[in-house]
Amino acid sequence: MEANSHPSAYDRDATRSLGLLDLPHETLTMITELLSRHDKAKLASTNNAMNSFLEPQLWRKIKTCIGTPKDTAGLVNLLTARPDIIPLIKVIVLDEYHPCHTRRLLSIEMPEMWGILIQHEGRPVEQVGEREKRALNRSMLKQPKLSDFVFWIELRDHTPYCLTKEDSALFRQPDVERFRLSYVDFSSFRIIDKTFLTHGNLKKLMIEESKYTVEALDRFVSPSKNLTDLQISQRTGGPSFIPTFYLPIITSYAATLKALQLLWCRPMHLTSSPGFSGLDLTAFSALRLLRIHPSVLLGPGDEDAQSYTAGTGLNITDLIRSRLPSGLKMLLLESLTTHSSLQYLQMEIYPRDKEFIRCLIEQRQSLAPRLRYINLYYMEDMVEPTELYDLATKHSIEMSTLYEEETIDLDVKILDADTFVARNGEVKSW
């Protein structure tokens, strides 16, 4: 019997060269994730199967390019022409803020989009009137999965970009959990209705180099039912009101706020206001991380920076106890020396701050028994306080100095854990 000269289907499969699409899905994903968007697009054009595989990666994160056909208007036109792309979008990064086209973009429901970042350098080219904004606002939709929203406009003269009442509609997204506002003046939000903003799920709010009134800040914060992380950064001065005005706004979150960062590099013009005696944060039972200037916490103290207790009638231990939340785990202290414009000129920590830190370390068990980290900003201006390092080690506290550009951005869930990993890799209890 003559053997069959034609190879079977099994033989053909066994001898065929394997291609990329024959790899396990997980392996192919790991490989293609290493490619640039340009290379992914080239690979997707090779055949229909590869195109189907790569399209979710190609459209998962979209970035615009100002001044080109791929700007915000171009993105709106693309999504209008190709609605099949819309469900694939997870994140949109706009390198421009166009008042009209940004609203047109938010008028398209993107069911899987969880993040949008609007970052514009310089003044937006097109200025839109309030009437036109109001008309466009009516068509904007609530994005069902939008949890992260960044709005950042940095003008060339570094003055805050003024938002109007009608711009508040941009932020009317009920499912946002994290907002970041940078270099904007949202003082006009003080006149919107208290129930207009609806982000009840807001957990983290970061406001930097911005201008606002107490009422406007309240409009932005108050919708949250569970605020856990608040950071207010003001490197070029600060708002016109003293820090105690924050307390009525944030006190309602005393049981939920776990991280509070008030970053005023030069707060003395605020803390020297008549009647200011520091911030009483003892009611903040959930607070685990605090970044603050000691004078904002304890009050201005005496004029020659020797002690914070002057005029309080309290000793330093009782003063700390009347200000500091007892459940604190991490304390980051701002600007403990005078900033010098001369490079490499470092200064000693003020005596009042040494007294504060020394007392806090020595009396940790009665003041803040779970405190394990003390970090001091800014090392470039500071003579390292080696004697405080030794004292901290003796009392089981990790202490270090940080440079201005260094940040500590912890997931608040870590602050709830019973243990932490020390720098030497050892697991320790809070």
Stockholm file with secondary structure:
# STOCKHOLM 1.0

chainA/1-430         MEANSHPSAYDRDATRSLGLLDLPHETLTMITELLSRHDKAKLASTNNAMNSFLEPQLWRKIKTCIGTPKDTAGLVNLLTARPDIIPLIKVIVLDEYHPCHTRRLLSIEMPEMWGILIQHEGRPVEQVGEREKRALNRSMLKQPKLSDFVFWIELRDHTPYCLTKEDSALFRQPDVERFRLSYVDFSSFRIIDKTFLTHGNLKKLMIEESKYTVEALDRFVSPSKNLTDLQISQRTGGPSFIPTFYLPIITSYAATLKALQLLWCRPMHLTSSPGFSGLDLTAFSALRLLRIHPSVLLGPGDEDAQSYTAGTGLNITDLIRSRLPSGLKMLLLESLTTHSSLQYLQMEIYPRDKEFIRCLIEQRQSLAPRLRYINLYYMEDMVEPTELYDLATKHSIEMSTLYEEETIDLDVKILDADTFVARNGEVKSW
#=GR chainA/1-430 SS CCCCCSCCHHHHHHHSCCCGGGSCHHHHHHHHTTSCHHHHHHHHTTCHHHHHHHHHHHHHEEECCTTSTTSHHHHHHHHHHCGGGGGGCCEEEESSCCHHHHHHHTTSCCTTCCEEEEEEESCCSCCCCHHHHHHHHTTCCCCTTCCEEEEEEECTTCCCEECCGGGGGGGCCTTCCEEEEESEECGGGGGSCTTSCCCTTCCEEEEESCBCCHHHHHHHHTTCSSCCEEEEEETTCCCSSCGGGGHHHHGGGTTTCCEEEEEESSTHHHHTSTTCCCCCCTTCTTCCEEEECHHHHHCCCCTTSSCSCTTTSSCHHHHHHTTSCTTCCEEEECCCSCCCSSTTCCBCCCHHHHHHHHHHHHTHHHHCTTCCEEEEECGGGBCCCHHHHHHHHHTTCEEEEECTTCCCCCCHHHHHSSEEECTTSCEEEC
#=GC SS_cons         CCCCCSCCHHHHHHHSCCCGGGSCHHHHHHHHTTSCHHHHHHHHTTCHHHHHHHHHHHHHEEECCTTSTTSHHHHHHHHHHCGGGGGGCCEEEESSCCHHHHHHHTTSCCTTCCEEEEEEESCCSCCCCHHHHHHHHTTCCCCTTCCEEEEEEECTTCCCEECCGGGGGGGCCTTCCEEEEESEECGGGGGSCTTSCCCTTCCEEEEESCBCCHHHHHHHHTTCSSCCEEEEEETTCCCSSCGGGGHHHHGGGTTTCCEEEEEESSTHHHHTSTTCCCCCCTTCTTCCEEEECHHHHHCCCCTTSSCSCTTTSSCHHHHHHTTSCTTCCEEEECCCSCCCSSTTCCBCCCHHHHHHHHHHHHTHHHHCTTCCEEEEECGGGBCCCHHHHHHHHHTTCEEEEECTTCCCCCCHHHHHSSEEECTTSCEEEC
//
